[in-house]
Amino acid sequence: MTETAWAFISAGVGAIGAAFSGAFGISIIAKASVESIARQPEASADIRGVMIITAAMIEGVALIALVICFLLALK
């Protein structure tokens, strides 16, 4: 295999890993926030705000990982 083929393979594997890890992290946050809101409905606004901020941070990390994968693919 050529160097370019390995770059494409590694970029694809990295993109899959970034997408799955981002989705897994956000699903854990959603699960925890729903459980927390079910226990304390009066704190739902605070819990929702923290959940959105944390989900945005996870999406940012996943997006950076995807950009790195695309840079590897364009090597």
PDB file with one MODEL, atoms N, CA, C and O in Angstrom:
MODEL        1
ATOM      1  N   MET A   1       0.832  -1.181   0.000  1.00  0.00           N
ATOM      2  CA  MET A   1       0.000   0.000   0.000  1.00  0.00           C
ATOM      3  C   MET A   1       0.877   1.245   0.000  1.00  0.00           C
ATOM      4  O   MET A   1       1.971   1.269   0.563  1.00  0.00           O
ATOM      5  N   THR A   2       0.363   2.255  -0.641  1.00  0.00           N
ATOM      6  CA  THR A   2       1.126   3.492  -0.720  1.00  0.00           C
ATOM      7  C   THR A   2       0.892   4.338   0.529  1.00  0.00           C
ATOM      8  O   THR A   2       0.024   4.058   1.356  1.00  0.00           O
ATOM      9  N   GLU A   3       1.695   5.367   0.622  1.00  0.00           N
ATOM     10  CA  GLU A   3       1.582   6.278   1.763  1.00  0.00           C
ATOM     11  C   GLU A   3       0.247   7.018   1.745  1.00  0.00           C
ATOM     12  O   GLU A   3      -0.328   7.291   2.799  1.00  0.00           O
ATOM     13  N   THR A   4      -0.236   7.336   0.574  1.00  0.00           N
ATOM     14  CA  THR A   4      -1.516   8.021   0.449  1.00  0.00           C
ATOM     15  C   THR A   4      -2.664   7.124   0.887  1.00  0.00           C
ATOM     16  O   THR A   4      -3.606   7.592   1.527  1.00  0.00           O
ATOM     17  N   ALA A   5      -2.597   5.852   0.553  1.00  0.00           N
ATOM     18  CA  ALA A   5      -3.648   4.923   0.962  1.00  0.00           C
ATOM     19  C   ALA A   5      -3.707   4.806   2.478  1.00  0.00           C
ATOM     20  O   ALA A   5      -4.791   4.769   3.060  1.00  0.00           O
ATOM     21  N   TRP A   6      -2.536   4.747   3.120  1.00  0.00           N
ATOM     22  CA  TRP A   6      -2.514   4.677   4.582  1.00  0.00           C
ATOM     23  C   TRP A   6      -3.056   5.956   5.197  1.00  0.00           C
ATOM     24  O   TRP A   6      -3.701   5.914   6.244  1.00  0.00           O
ATOM     25  N   ALA A   7      -2.800   7.093   4.559  1.00  0.00           N
ATOM     26  CA  ALA A   7      -3.336   8.364   5.060  1.00  0.00           C
ATOM     27  C   ALA A   7      -4.858   8.360   4.991  1.00  0.00           C
ATOM     28  O   ALA A   7      -5.520   8.818   5.922  1.00  0.00           O
ATOM     29  N   PHE A   8      -5.421   7.848   3.895  1.00  0.00           N
ATOM     30  CA  PHE A   8      -6.870   7.776   3.771  1.00  0.00           C
ATOM     31  C   PHE A   8      -7.472   6.801   4.781  1.00  0.00           C
ATOM     32  O   PHE A   8      -8.515   7.081   5.371  1.00  0.00           O
ATOM     33  N   ILE A   9      -6.828   5.679   4.977  1.00  0.00           N
ATOM     34  CA  ILE A   9      -7.333   4.688   5.942  1.00  0.00           C
ATOM     35  C   ILE A   9      -7.289   5.249   7.356  1.00  0.00           C
ATOM     36  O   ILE A   9      -8.255   5.118   8.108  1.00  0.00           O
ATOM     37  N   SER A  10      -6.181   5.871   7.720  1.00  0.00           N
ATOM     38  CA  SER A  10      -6.084   6.427   9.075  1.00  0.00           C
ATOM     39  C   SER A  10      -7.056   7.578   9.273  1.00  0.00           C
ATOM     40  O   SER A  10      -7.603   7.737  10.364  1.00  0.00           O
ATOM     41  N   ALA A  11      -7.283   8.377   8.250  1.00  0.00           N
ATOM     42  CA  ALA A  11      -8.252   9.461   8.353  1.00  0.00           C
ATOM     43  C   ALA A  11      -9.668   8.914   8.527  1.00  0.00           C
ATOM     44  O   ALA A  11     -10.458   9.452   9.303  1.00  0.00           O
ATOM     45  N   GLY A  12      -9.980   7.849   7.804  1.00  0.00           N
ATOM     46  CA  GLY A  12     -11.303   7.240   7.947  1.00  0.00           C
ATOM     47  C   GLY A  12     -11.527   6.628   9.310  1.00  0.00           C
ATOM     48  O   GLY A  12     -12.594   6.789   9.903  1.00  0.00           O
ATOM     49  N   VAL A  13     -10.527   5.928   9.807  1.00  0.00           N
ATOM     50  CA  VAL A  13     -10.642   5.326  11.139  1.00  0.00           C
ATOM     51  C   VAL A  13     -10.745   6.416  12.203  1.00  0.00           C
ATOM     52  O   VAL A  13     -11.523   6.298  13.149  1.00  0.00           O
ATOM     53  N   GLY A  14      -9.964   7.464  12.044  1.00  0.00           N
ATOM     54  CA  GLY A  14     -10.023   8.571  12.992  1.00  0.00           C
ATOM     55  C   GLY A  14     -11.367   9.282  12.965  1.00  0.00           C
ATOM     56  O   GLY A  14     -11.896   9.656  14.012  1.00  0.00           O
ATOM     57  N   ALA A  15     -11.921   9.469  11.773  1.00  0.00           N
ATOM     58  CA  ALA A  15     -13.220  10.127  11.661  1.00  0.00           C
ATOM     59  C   ALA A  15     -14.316   9.283  12.294  1.00  0.00           C
ATOM     60  O   ALA A  15     -15.210   9.814  12.952  1.00  0.00           O
ATOM     61  N   ILE A  16     -14.249   7.978  12.097  1.00  0.00           N
ATOM     62  CA  ILE A  16     -15.222   7.087  12.727  1.00  0.00           C
ATOM     63  C   ILE A  16     -15.094   7.153  14.241  1.00  0.00           C
ATOM     64  O   ILE A  16     -16.095   7.233  14.953  1.00  0.00           O
ATOM     65  N   GLY A  17     -13.859   7.119  14.731  1.00  0.00           N
ATOM     66  CA  GLY A  17     -13.646   7.202  16.178  1.00  0.00           C
ATOM     67  C   GLY A  17     -14.127   8.519  16.758  1.00  0.00           C
ATOM     68  O   GLY A  17     -14.723   8.540  17.835  1.00  0.00           O
ATOM     69  N   ALA A  18     -13.876   9.623  16.056  1.00  0.00           N
ATOM     70  CA  ALA A  18     -14.312  10.929  16.544  1.00  0.00           C
ATOM     71  C   ALA A  18     -15.837  11.028  16.564  1.00  0.00           C
ATOM     72  O   ALA A  18     -16.412  11.554  17.517  1.00  0.00           O
ATOM     73  N   ALA A  19     -16.483  10.532  15.529  1.00  0.00           N
ATOM     74  CA  ALA A  19     -17.941  10.594  15.474  1.00  0.00           C
ATOM     75  C   ALA A  19     -18.579   9.733  16.563  1.00  0.00           C
ATOM     76  O   ALA A  19     -19.509  10.173  17.240  1.00  0.00           O
ATOM     77  N   PHE A  20     -18.083   8.514  16.732  1.00  0.00           N
ATOM     78  CA  PHE A  20     -18.657   7.639  17.753  1.00  0.00           C
ATOM     79  C   PHE A  20     -18.379   8.129  19.163  1.00  0.00           C
ATOM     80  O   PHE A  20     -19.253   8.045  20.025  1.00  0.00           O
ATOM     81  N   SER A  21     -17.179   8.638  19.416  1.00  0.00           N
ATOM     82  CA  SER A  21     -16.882   9.105  20.767  1.00  0.00           C
ATOM     83  C   SER A  21     -17.678  10.352  21.107  1.00  0.00           C
ATOM     84  O   SER A  21     -18.122  10.507  22.245  1.00  0.00           O
ATOM     85  N   GLY A  22     -17.866  11.239  20.147  1.00  0.00           N
ATOM     86  CA  GLY A  22     -18.710  12.406  20.388  1.00  0.00           C
ATOM     87  C   GLY A  22     -20.147  12.024  20.661  1.00  0.00           C
ATOM     88  O   GLY A  22     -20.770  12.553  21.582  1.00  0.00           O
ATOM     89  N   ALA A  23     -20.676  11.111  19.869  1.00  0.00           N
ATOM     90  CA  ALA A  23     -22.056  10.662  20.070  1.00  0.00           C
ATOM     91  C   ALA A  23     -22.218   9.932  21.394  1.00  0.00           C
ATOM     92  O   ALA A  23     -23.230  10.096  22.075  1.00  0.00           O
ATOM     93  N   PHE A  24     -21.234   9.133  21.763  1.00  0.00           N
ATOM     94  CA  PHE A  24     -21.291   8.407  23.037  1.00  0.00           C
ATOM     95  C   PHE A  24     -21.244   9.362  24.217  1.00  0.00           C
ATOM     96  O   PHE A  24     -21.987   9.194  25.184  1.00  0.00           O
ATOM     97  N   GLY A  25     -20.373  10.364  24.143  1.00  0.00           N
ATOM     98  CA  GLY A  25     -20.283  11.342  25.221  1.00  0.00           C
ATOM     99  C   GLY A  25     -21.561  12.131  25.390  1.00  0.00           C
ATOM    100  O   GLY A  25     -22.012  12.349  26.515  1.00  0.00           O
ATOM    101  N   ILE A  26     -22.148  12.561  24.297  1.00  0.00           N
ATOM    102  CA  ILE A  26     -23.390  13.324  24.382  1.00  0.00           C
ATOM    103  C   ILE A  26     -24.538  12.448  24.876  1.00  0.00           C
ATOM    104  O   ILE A  26     -25.413  12.928  25.596  1.00  0.00           O
ATOM    105  N   SER A  27     -24.545  11.174  24.498  1.00  0.00           N
ATOM    106  CA  SER A  27     -25.614  10.292  24.992  1.00  0.00           C
ATOM    107  C   SER A  27     -25.501  10.086  26.497  1.00  0.00           C
ATOM    108  O   SER A  27     -26.520   9.991  27.181  1.00  0.00           O
ATOM    109  N   ILE A  28     -24.293  10.015  27.021  1.00  0.00           N
ATOM    110  CA  ILE A  28     -24.120   9.879  28.468  1.00  0.00           C
ATOM    111  C   ILE A  28     -24.595  11.152  29.178  1.00  0.00           C
ATOM    112  O   ILE A  28     -25.242  11.082  30.222  1.00  0.00           O
ATOM    113  N   ILE A  29     -24.267  12.316  28.600  1.00  0.00           N
ATOM    114  CA  ILE A  29     -24.719  13.575  29.192  1.00  0.00           C
ATOM    115  C   ILE A  29     -26.238  13.653  29.184  1.00  0.00           C
ATOM    116  O   ILE A  29     -26.842  14.051  30.180  1.00  0.00           O
ATOM    117  N   ALA A  30     -26.859  13.280  28.077  1.00  0.00           N
ATOM    118  CA  ALA A  30     -28.320  13.324  27.989  1.00  0.00           C
ATOM    119  C   ALA A  30     -28.964  12.386  29.003  1.00  0.00           C
ATOM    120  O   ALA A  30     -29.947  12.742  29.652  1.00  0.00           O
ATOM    121  N   LYS A  31     -28.412  11.202  29.134  1.00  0.00           N
ATOM    122  CA  LYS A  31     -28.952  10.235  30.101  1.00  0.00           C
ATOM    123  C   LYS A  31     -28.863  10.783  31.521  1.00  0.00           C
ATOM    124  O   LYS A  31     -29.827  10.713  32.282  1.00  0.00           O
ATOM    125  N   ALA A  32     -27.709  11.324  31.869  1.00  0.00           N
ATOM    126  CA  ALA A  32     -27.528  11.850  33.225  1.00  0.00           C
ATOM    127  C   ALA A  32     -28.418  13.052  33.478  1.00  0.00           C
ATOM    128  O   ALA A  32     -28.956  13.202  34.575  1.00  0.00           O
ATOM    129  N   SER A  33     -28.581  13.908  32.485  1.00  0.00           N
ATOM    130  CA  SER A  33     -29.416  15.088  32.701  1.00  0.00           C
ATOM    131  C   SER A  33     -30.890  14.725  32.821  1.00  0.00           C
ATOM    132  O   SER A  33     -31.606  15.323  33.624  1.00  0.00           O
ATOM    133  N   VAL A  34     -31.348  13.765  32.046  1.00  0.00           N
ATOM    134  CA  VAL A  34     -32.744  13.333  32.164  1.00  0.00           C
ATOM    135  C   VAL A  34     -33.003  12.707  33.534  1.00  0.00           C
ATOM    136  O   VAL A  34     -34.042  12.950  34.148  1.00  0.00           O
ATOM    137  N   GLU A  35     -32.061  11.908  34.004  1.00  0.00           N
ATOM    138  CA  GLU A  35     -32.209  11.328  35.340  1.00  0.00           C
ATOM    139  C   GLU A  35     -32.204  12.402  36.417  1.00  0.00           C
ATOM    140  O   GLU A  35     -32.960  12.318  37.385  1.00  0.00           O
ATOM    141  N   SER A  36     -31.357  13.408  36.254  1.00  0.00           N
ATOM    142  CA  SER A  36     -31.290  14.483  37.236  1.00  0.00           C
ATOM    143  C   SER A  36     -32.561  15.318  37.237  1.00  0.00           C
ATOM    144  O   SER A  36     -33.054  15.703  38.298  1.00  0.00           O
ATOM    145  N   ILE A  37     -33.087  15.597  36.063  1.00  0.00           N
ATOM    146  CA  ILE A  37     -34.334  16.363  35.985  1.00  0.00           C
ATOM    147  C   ILE A  37     -35.490  15.567  36.561  1.00  0.00           C
ATOM    148  O   ILE A  37     -36.398  16.137  37.167  1.00  0.00           O
ATOM    149  N   ALA A  38     -35.464  14.243  36.375  1.00  0.00           N
ATOM    150  CA  ALA A  38     -36.532  13.414  36.950  1.00  0.00           C
ATOM    151  C   ALA A  38     -36.486  13.436  38.477  1.00  0.00           C
ATOM    152  O   ALA A  38     -37.528  13.377  39.130  1.00  0.00           O
ATOM    153  N   ARG A  39     -35.282  13.522  39.048  1.00  0.00           N
ATOM    154  CA  ARG A  39     -35.163  13.572  40.507  1.00  0.00           C
ATOM    155  C   ARG A  39     -35.523  14.936  41.063  1.00  0.00           C
ATOM    156  O   ARG A  39     -36.188  15.032  42.094  1.00  0.00           O
ATOM    157  N   GLN A  40     -35.081  16.008  40.377  1.00  0.00           N
ATOM    158  CA  GLN A  40     -35.327  17.375  40.847  1.00  0.00           C
ATOM    159  C   GLN A  40     -35.865  18.234  39.702  1.00  0.00           C
ATOM    160  O   GLN A  40     -35.096  18.930  39.040  1.00  0.00           O
ATOM    161  N   PRO A  41     -37.150  18.193  39.468  1.00  0.00           N
ATOM    162  CA  PRO A  41     -37.718  18.956  38.348  1.00  0.00           C
ATOM    163  C   PRO A  41     -37.534  20.466  38.498  1.00  0.00           C
ATOM    164  O   PRO A  41     -37.491  21.180  37.497  1.00  0.00           O
ATOM    165  N   GLU A  42     -37.427  20.957  39.720  1.00  0.00           N
ATOM    166  CA  GLU A  42     -37.284  22.403  39.914  1.00  0.00           C
ATOM    167  C   GLU A  42     -35.916  22.916  39.462  1.00  0.00           C
ATOM    168  O   GLU A  42     -35.755  24.119  39.257  1.00  0.00           O
ATOM    169  N   ALA A  43     -34.947  22.047  39.306  1.00  0.00           N
ATOM    170  CA  ALA A  43     -33.611  22.442  38.869  1.00  0.00           C
ATOM    171  C   ALA A  43     -33.393  22.170  37.376  1.00  0.00           C
ATOM    172  O   ALA A  43     -32.253  22.103  36.919  1.00  0.00           O
ATOM    173  N   SER A  44     -34.459  22.016  36.635  1.00  0.00           N
ATOM    174  CA  SER A  44     -34.316  21.630  35.225  1.00  0.00           C
ATOM    175  C   SER A  44     -33.623  22.696  34.388  1.00  0.00           C
ATOM    176  O   SER A  44     -32.879  22.360  33.467  1.00  0.00           O
ATOM    177  N   ALA A  45     -33.847  23.971  34.686  1.00  0.00           N
ATOM    178  CA  ALA A  45     -33.203  25.031  33.896  1.00  0.00           C
ATOM    179  C   ALA A  45     -31.687  25.006  34.094  1.00  0.00           C
ATOM    180  O   ALA A  45     -30.936  25.133  33.127  1.00  0.00           O
ATOM    181  N   ASP A  46     -31.239  24.846  35.320  1.00  0.00           N
ATOM    182  CA  ASP A  46     -29.799  24.800  35.587  1.00  0.00           C
ATOM    183  C   ASP A  46     -29.168  23.558  34.959  1.00  0.00           C
ATOM    184  O   ASP A  46     -28.092  23.636  34.366  1.00  0.00           O
ATOM    185  N   ILE A  47     -29.834  22.428  35.088  1.00  0.00           N
ATOM    186  CA  ILE A  47     -29.307  21.184  34.537  1.00  0.00           C
ATOM    187  C   ILE A  47     -29.230  21.267  33.013  1.00  0.00           C
ATOM    188  O   ILE A  47     -28.253  20.824  32.410  1.00  0.00           O
ATOM    189  N   ARG A  48     -30.261  21.835  32.400  1.00  0.00           N
ATOM    190  CA  ARG A  48     -30.281  21.956  30.943  1.00  0.00           C
ATOM    191  C   ARG A  48     -29.151  22.867  30.451  1.00  0.00           C
ATOM    192  O   ARG A  48     -28.520  22.580  29.434  1.00  0.00           O
ATOM    193  N   GLY A  49     -28.898  23.951  31.166  1.00  0.00           N
ATOM    194  CA  GLY A  49     -27.822  24.860  30.774  1.00  0.00           C
ATOM    195  C   GLY A  49     -26.453  24.197  30.830  1.00  0.00           C
ATOM    196  O   GLY A  49     -25.647  24.336  29.910  1.00  0.00           O
ATOM    197  N   VAL A  50     -26.201  23.480  31.910  1.00  0.00           N
ATOM    198  CA  VAL A  50     -24.926  22.778  32.045  1.00  0.00           C
ATOM    199  C   VAL A  50     -24.801  21.693  30.979  1.00  0.00           C
ATOM    200  O   VAL A  50     -23.719  21.469  30.436  1.00  0.00           O
ATOM    201  N   MET A  51     -25.920  21.018  30.681  1.00  0.00           N
ATOM    202  CA  MET A  51     -25.883  19.965  29.667  1.00  0.00           C
ATOM    203  C   MET A  51     -25.533  20.540  28.292  1.00  0.00           C
ATOM    204  O   MET A  51     -24.750  19.939  27.556  1.00  0.00           O
ATOM    205  N   ILE A  52     -26.097  21.680  27.944  1.00  0.00           N
ATOM    206  CA  ILE A  52     -25.833  22.276  26.640  1.00  0.00           C
ATOM    207  C   ILE A  52     -24.375  22.725  26.533  1.00  0.00           C
ATOM    208  O   ILE A  52     -23.739  22.529  25.498  1.00  0.00           O
ATOM    209  N   ILE A  53     -23.850  23.322  27.596  1.00  0.00           N
ATOM    210  CA  ILE A  53     -22.449  23.754  27.570  1.00  0.00           C
ATOM    211  C   ILE A  53     -21.512  22.560  27.438  1.00  0.00           C
ATOM    212  O   ILE A  53     -20.562  22.598  26.656  1.00  0.00           O
ATOM    213  N   THR A  54     -21.773  21.508  28.192  1.00  0.00           N
ATOM    214  CA  THR A  54     -20.923  20.329  28.133  1.00  0.00           C
ATOM    215  C   THR A  54     -21.019  19.638  26.766  1.00  0.00           C
ATOM    216  O   THR A  54     -20.009  19.186  26.226  1.00  0.00           O
ATOM    217  N   ALA A  55     -22.215  19.560  26.217  1.00  0.00           N
ATOM    218  CA  ALA A  55     -22.374  18.959  24.888  1.00  0.00           C
ATOM    219  C   ALA A  55     -21.637  19.775  23.830  1.00  0.00           C
ATOM    220  O   ALA A  55     -21.065  19.210  22.897  1.00  0.00           O
ATOM    221  N   ALA A  56     -21.647  21.099  23.969  1.00  0.00           N
ATOM    222  CA  ALA A  56     -20.924  21.942  23.014  1.00  0.00           C
ATOM    223  C   ALA A  56     -19.417  21.699  23.109  1.00  0.00           C
ATOM    224  O   ALA A  56     -18.722  21.695  22.093  1.00  0.00           O
ATOM    225  N   MET A  57     -18.911  21.497  24.329  1.00  0.00           N
ATOM    226  CA  MET A  57     -17.485  21.202  24.483  1.00  0.00           C
ATOM    227  C   MET A  57     -17.116  19.871  23.835  1.00  0.00           C
ATOM    228  O   MET A  57     -16.075  19.758  23.187  1.00  0.00           O
ATOM    229  N   ILE A  58     -17.964  18.873  24.011  1.00  0.00           N
ATOM    230  CA  ILE A  58     -17.697  17.569  23.400  1.00  0.00           C
ATOM    231  C   ILE A  58     -17.758  17.677  21.878  1.00  0.00           C
ATOM    232  O   ILE A  58     -16.927  17.090  21.183  1.00  0.00           O
ATOM    233  N   GLU A  59     -18.724  18.414  21.358  1.00  0.00           N
ATOM    234  CA  GLU A  59     -18.810  18.598  19.908  1.00  0.00           C
ATOM    235  C   GLU A  59     -17.590  19.333  19.379  1.00  0.00           C
ATOM    236  O   GLU A  59     -17.126  19.046  18.275  1.00  0.00           O
ATOM    237  N   GLY A  60     -17.066  20.277  20.152  1.00  0.00           N
ATOM    238  CA  GLY A  60     -15.867  20.993  19.736  1.00  0.00           C
ATOM    239  C   GLY A  60     -14.673  20.069  19.612  1.00  0.00           C
ATOM    240  O   GLY A  60     -13.912  20.155  18.648  1.00  0.00           O
ATOM    241  N   VAL A  61     -14.505  19.190  20.581  1.00  0.00           N
ATOM    242  CA  VAL A  61     -13.394  18.238  20.529  1.00  0.00           C
ATOM    243  C   VAL A  61     -13.567  17.282  19.356  1.00  0.00           C
ATOM    244  O   VAL A  61     -12.597  16.964  18.668  1.00  0.00           O
ATOM    245  N   ALA A  62     -14.786  16.822  19.122  1.00  0.00           N
ATOM    246  CA  ALA A  62     -15.039  15.920  17.993  1.00  0.00           C
ATOM    247  C   ALA A  62     -14.792  16.634  16.665  1.00  0.00           C
ATOM    248  O   ALA A  62     -14.274  16.033  15.724  1.00  0.00           O
ATOM    249  N   LEU A  63     -15.157  17.901  16.586  1.00  0.00           N
ATOM    250  CA  LEU A  63     -14.936  18.662  15.362  1.00  0.00           C
ATOM    251  C   LEU A  63     -13.445  18.860  15.105  1.00  0.00           C
ATOM    252  O   LEU A  63     -12.996  18.750  13.964  1.00  0.00           O
ATOM    253  N   ILE A  64     -12.682  19.147  16.142  1.00  0.00           N
ATOM    254  CA  ILE A  64     -11.238  19.285  15.979  1.00  0.00           C
ATOM    255  C   ILE A  64     -10.630  17.965  15.509  1.00  0.00           C
ATOM    256  O   ILE A  64      -9.747  17.953  14.651  1.00  0.00           O
ATOM    257  N   ALA A  65     -11.102  16.860  16.069  1.00  0.00           N
ATOM    258  CA  ALA A  65     -10.604  15.550  15.642  1.00  0.00           C
ATOM    259  C   ALA A  65     -10.939  15.287  14.175  1.00  0.00           C
ATOM    260  O   ALA A  65     -10.115  14.736  13.445  1.00  0.00           O
ATOM    261  N   LEU A  66     -12.124  15.668  13.738  1.00  0.00           N
ATOM    262  CA  LEU A  66     -12.482  15.477  12.329  1.00  0.00           C
ATOM    263  C   LEU A  66     -11.633  16.352  11.410  1.00  0.00           C
ATOM    264  O   LEU A  66     -11.255  15.923  10.320  1.00  0.00           O
ATOM    265  N   VAL A  67     -11.333  17.567  11.841  1.00  0.00           N
ATOM    266  CA  VAL A  67     -10.471  18.443  11.035  1.00  0.00           C
ATOM    267  C   VAL A  67      -9.079  17.825  10.895  1.00  0.00           C
ATOM    268  O   VAL A  67      -8.490  17.850   9.815  1.00  0.00           O
ATOM    269  N   ILE A  68      -8.561  17.275  11.982  1.00  0.00           N
ATOM    270  CA  ILE A  68      -7.258  16.616  11.921  1.00  0.00           C
ATOM    271  C   ILE A  68      -7.308  15.426  10.964  1.00  0.00           C
ATOM    272  O   ILE A  68      -6.363  15.195  10.209  1.00  0.00           O
ATOM    273  N   CYS A  69      -8.396  14.680  10.993  1.00  0.00           N
ATOM    274  CA  CYS A  69      -8.537  13.535  10.077  1.00  0.00           C
ATOM    275  C   CYS A  69      -8.569  13.992   8.625  1.00  0.00           C
ATOM    276  O   CYS A  69      -7.960  13.359   7.762  1.00  0.00           O
ATOM    277  N   PHE A  70      -9.280  15.091   8.346  1.00  0.00           N
ATOM    278  CA  PHE A  70      -9.308  15.596   6.979  1.00  0.00           C
ATOM    279  C   PHE A  70      -7.931  16.083   6.550  1.00  0.00           C
ATOM    280  O   PHE A  70      -7.545  15.914   5.394  1.00  0.00           O
ATOM    281  N   LEU A  71      -7.189  16.685   7.473  1.00  0.00           N
ATOM    282  CA  LEU A  71      -5.829  17.108   7.137  1.00  0.00           C
ATOM    283  C   LEU A  71      -4.939  15.914   6.832  1.00  0.00           C
ATOM    284  O   LEU A  71      -4.086  15.980   5.947  1.00  0.00           O
ATOM    285  N   LEU A  72      -5.135  14.827   7.560  1.00  0.00           N
ATOM    286  CA  LEU A  72      -4.377  13.601   7.255  1.00  0.00           C
ATOM    287  C   LEU A  72      -4.731  13.061   5.880  1.00  0.00           C
ATOM    288  O   LEU A  72      -3.867  12.578   5.148  1.00  0.00           O
ATOM    289  N   ALA A  73      -6.017  13.148   5.537  1.00  0.00           N
ATOM    290  CA  ALA A  73      -6.456  12.621   4.250  1.00  0.00           C
ATOM    291  C   ALA A  73      -5.911  13.459   3.093  1.00  0.00           C
ATOM    292  O   ALA A  73      -5.688  12.939   2.000  1.00  0.00           O
ATOM    293  N   LEU A  74      -5.701  14.740   3.330  1.00  0.00           N
ATOM    294  CA  LEU A  74      -5.212  15.615   2.260  1.00  0.00           C
ATOM    295  C   LEU A  74      -3.695  15.674   2.207  1.00  0.00           C
ATOM    296  O   LEU A  74      -3.131  16.460   1.446  1.00  0.00           O
ATOM    297  N   LYS A  75      -3.034  14.859   3.000  1.00  0.00           N
ATOM    298  CA  LYS A  75      -1.574  14.848   3.035  1.00  0.00           C
ATOM    299  C   LYS A  75      -0.977  14.485   1.707  1.00  0.00           C
ATOM    300  O   LYS A  75       0.245  14.432   1.573  1.00  0.00           O
TER     301      LYS A  75
ENDMDL
END
